[in-house]
């Protein structure tokens, strides 16, 4: 189980009926599959005719790891 990465959607009660097509997904990655300390979560939803996507990720650190971060996704 991935720890430490979360995504939340807060809204006024009157907006709840306008939120449609709500999807949530997560991708867990880590050191050799053992340390599940890296990954991402994404949330997609529609309000009326406008689609929104929110992404939160915690990936490998460091400038030299750009390729590794892209490969994680």
Beta strands, then each sheet from edge to edge (+ up, - down):
strand 1: 19-31
strand 2: 35-47
strand 3: 50-58
sheet 1: 1+ 2- 3+
end
